[in-house]
Each structure stands twice: as structure tokens, then as C-alpha cells.
């Protein structure tokens, strides 16, 4: 009985290979070192769940996942599961603890691997990845990425989001965190409540940007036949386009101003508000901007 109690107070690595399960106990709690290297497919999936602390991904040219770090003092189990598709890492903390001491994880994974990570307050960073997808969820932790996956999906509540790289499909949601994106193109969807958005993009085929009180600062171009829509309640919309941009421009503000290098805005004849309707060229693209009390600025570069 005493041995069972002692074992229940140890950290465990759980390694699953097909139907075989091996439990490897680790002695100690606070500051326990994590160090495992597992084989995985070069284009497999790495999944991480870590409530608090840090999650850092970097890449190498091996078909292996190396997991290193330090377990927090509230951790009761470190679970690492290796399957034919990749690797799963879960950090289990004692449920009765209100304040969770963060666990720091440092992973080296194949360059072509996909990434999924979930956290509450852990900061998450990714460097060098060129896999199929990156999917990150956090509440108050910051997200920082320098990578070029095929698909990027990021969710944050109050943490800041920074991305730089090349990606054809991007989706970012935040409540109050700042969002900075450099390099996306193709399909880009961004939603925020009070955080500001700063974007430097390539050619956009489908772009959708939504804000309540945060400002939208967008530098991009809209491809032939593309669609760009920006909606804000009280935040300002600042759009910078190439001087050669062709599109049908539609802009409206209820109580703010509209300033544009593409066409001239006019006051609504009945009631408050300013509108702009203008066509530049005939490439089938459409740019629609709408805000309630914020200002709209459309400038050429």
C-alpha cells in the first residue's frame, strides 16, 4: 500500500507505441527536468497542452520530437504519448491548487510537422516551421511566430499575437490583445474587440477584418476578383493600397470622416453619415469599409 501511495506522488511519462503502454516514473516535483526524444513522421502532428508557463517550438531536419523543460511545482503528471501520427504532450496539474506554477517546455520537431497547442497563461512561440498547419489557443499568454505553414489559426483573449512569415490561409481571433501580422496572403480573417490590428500582407483574395473599438491598420493589395471587407464600431480603419489598385470601393461611416485617394466621399443627403462609392478599373475586385463612429482612411502607396 505504501508503494502505491509513493508511486501516485511521482511524475509519469506515458509512452504509447501501438497497443503497448510503458509508464516511466520520475522522482521529485518542483523543478523536475523533462528530457525525452521520440521518433515521429516528418509531416506528423505535435500536440501540446500546458496550462501555464512556456511552450517553445523550433525545428530540425530529424524525424524526431525532442521534448525538454522543467515541470512546475504543481505538476502531478507529465504525459507524453507517441503514436504513428506524431506526439502528444499533456501537463497535468493538481486540481486543488489555485495558483499554478508554470511548466516550461522546449520542443524541437521536424520542419514539416503540424502544430497544435492549448494553454491558459503560457506564452507560445514557433520558429522555422513549414508544416501543413499551426493551431494555437491561449487566454492570457502571448503568441509569437516566425514560420511559413500552409494554414495559420490563432486564438487569444488578452495575450498579444505577433506573426511573420508566409502563409496562404490565416485566421486570428482576439479580444483585447494586440495583433501584428507580417507576410500573410490569400485568405486572411481577423477579428478583435478592443485590441488594435496591424497587418502588412501580400495579395489578398479574401480578406475579412472585424473590430469593435480597436483600430485596423492594414497594408495590402487585393487580387483581381478579390474581396476585402472591414467592419468596426468605434475603431478607425486605415487602409494602404498600391497606387495601381483596381477595385470597386464602397465606404460608409455614420459619425466619422472618410478620406480617400480613390474617389471622393460625400455627405448623406438625409441624416448624418458619410459615404464613398468609386470604381477604379474593371478587375472585378471589391473593397468595402464600414464603421459607426470611427474614421476611414484609404491611401495609396
N, C-alpha and C positions, 0 to 999 in steps of 0.2 A: 504493500500500500504506500509506504514512504517513497519507494522508487517511482511509482506512478505520479505522486504529487510533485516530486522533483522534476520529472520529465515534463509535466504540464507547465512548469515555470521556465522552460527553455525556448529559445527561438528555434524555428524549424525552417529548413529549406525543403520544399516539396518538389521533387523532380519526377515528371511523368513521361515515360517513354512507351507509347502504345498503351498496353494494359498493365505495365509494371510501374509500381509506385515505390520510391525509396525515401525514407524520412531520415534526414541527416541533422542531428541536434547540434545547436551551437550553445556554448556556455556563456552566461553573462547577459546583461541587459543594456544599460546605458553605455553608449559608445561602442557597441558591438560592431566589428568590422564585417562587411559583406564583400565577398570576392568569389565569383563563380563565372566560368566561361562555358557556354553551351553551343553545340552545333545547331545551325538553323538554315533554311533555304535562303539563298541570296536575295530573293524577292519576297521573302516571307513577311509576317506581321509581328511587330513587337508591341505588346500592350502593357501599360503600367498604371497601377492605382496607388497613389501615395497622398495621404490626407494633407500633410504639412511638411515643409522643409524645402527640398530642391530636387528637380529632375532635369538632368542634362544629357542630351543625345549628341554624340559625334559619330563619325563614320570611319570605316576602314575597308580594305579590299579582301577581307576574310568572310567566309560563310559561317560566322560565329557571332554570338552576342556575349559581350563581356559586361558583367554587372558588378560594379564596385560601389562602396559607400559606407556610411555609418548609420546604424539604426538608432532612432531616438529612444529616450529612456522609457517611453510609454508603450513601446512595441512589444507585443506578445508573440507575434509570428511573422516571419518573412517567408512568403510563399513564392517559389519560382517553379513554373510549370513549363516544361519543354514538350512541344507536340510536333507533328510532322509539318505544321503550317508556320511555326515560329515559337515565340516565347511570351509567357505571361508572368508579370511580377505584381504581387499584391502585398502591401504593407498593412498588417492587421494591428490596430492599436487597442489598448484596454478601453472598453466602452464606458467604464465608470469614471474615467479621467476627463475633466472639463478642458483643461489646458494641455494640448498635445505638443510634446517636444518633437520637433521636426526631424524627419529622416532624410539624409542626403544620398541621392542616387546618381551615379555617373555611368552611363552606358555607351559602349562602342558597338555599333551594329553595322551590317552590310549597307553599302551606299544605296542599293536599290530596294531596301526594306521599306514597308509601310509602317506608320507610327500611329498609335492611339494612346492618349494619356489623360487620366482624370485626376483632379485634385480639388482641394478647397482653398488652401492658402500657400501651397508650394509654388515657387517660381519654376517655369518650364522654359528650357532653351533647346534649340535644334540647330546643328551646324552640318552643312555639307550633304544633306540628304537629297536623293534624286529618285525616290520611290514613287509608287502609284498614288499614295495619299498620305496626308498628315491631318489628324483629327485630334484637337486638344480642347479640353474643358477645364476651366478653373473658376473660382469665385473671386478671391481677392489676390491671388498670385499674378505676377506679371508673366507675359509671354514674349519671348524674343526668338526670332527665327531668321537664319541666313541659309536658305535652301531652295531647291527647284523641283518640287514634286509635280505630279500631274494635276492633283486636286488638293486644295487647302481649305480646311474648315476649322474655324476658331470661335470659341465661346468664352466670354468673360463677363463678370458682373462689375467689379470695381478695379480689377487689375488692368494695367496698360498693355497694349498689344503693339509690337513692332515686327514688321516683316520686310525682308529684302531678298529678292531672287526673281526667278522666272516661273510663272505658273499660269495655266490656261483657264482654270476654274477656281474661283475664290469666293468664300462665304465667311463673313466675320460679323459677330453679334457682340455688343457690349452695352452696359447700362451707363456707367459713369466713367469708365476708363478711357484714356486717350488711345486713338488708333492711328498708327503711322504705317502706310503700305507703300513700298517702292518696288516697281517692276511687274505687277500683275498685268495680264491682258486677257482678251477673250471675254469670258463671263465673270463679272465682278458684282457681288451683292454685299452691301454693308449696311448694318442697322445699329443705331445708338440712341440713347435717351439724352444724356447731358454731356457726354464726352465729345470732344472735337475729333474730326476725321481729317487726316492729311493723306492725300494719295498722289503718287506720281506713277502713271501707268502708261502702257503702250497702247496699241489699238484695241478698242473695246467693241465687242459685238453686241453684248447685252450688259447693261450696267444699271443697277438699281441701288440708290442711296437714300436712306431714311434717317431723320433725326427729329427730336422734339425741341431741345434747346441748344444742342451742340452745333458748332459751325461745321460746314462741309467745305473743305479746301481741296479742289480737285484739278489736277493737271493731266490731261489725256487727249486722245483723239478718238473719234467714233468712226468705225469702219463703214464702208458702203453698205447700205441697207440695215445698219445697226440701230439699236435703240438705247437711249440714255434717259433715265428719269431720276429726278432729285426732289424729295419732299421734306419740308421742315415746318415746324410750328413757329418757333421764335428765333431759331438759329439762322445765321447768314449763310448764303450759298455763294461761293467764289469758284468760278469755273474758268480755266485757262485752256484754250484750244489752239491748234495750229492756224495761222492766218489763212491757209488754204482749205480749212474745214468746210465741207458742204453738208447741209442738213436743213430740215425744216425746224425752225426754232419756235417754241411756244413757252412763254414765261408769264407768271402771274404772282402778284403779291397784294394782299389785302390792305396792309397799312405801311409796308416798307417801300423802298425805292428799287428800281431796276435800271442798271447801267450796262450797256452792251456795245461792243464793237461790231456786232452782227445785227443790223436793224436798229430801229428806234422805238422806245416804249411810249405808250400813250395812256392817259388817264381814262378810267372807265367813265362813260357819259352819265350813267345813273348810279349813284352811290360811290363809296370810296373804293380805292384799288387802282393798280397799275397793271397793264398787260403789254405783252410784246408778241407779235406774230411776224415771222420773217422767213423767207426761203432763200437759201444760198446754194446755187447749183441744183442739180437734179440727180443725186446719187441714191435717193430713197431712204436716207438716214433721218432719224427724228430725235430731237433733243427737247425734253420737257422739264421745266423747272417751276416749282410751286412752293411758296412759303406764305404763312399767315401774317406775321409781323416782322419777319426778318428781311434783310436786303438781299438783292440778287445782283451779282456782277458776272458778266460774260466778257472775257478779254481774249484778244489774240496774242500769240507769242511767235 
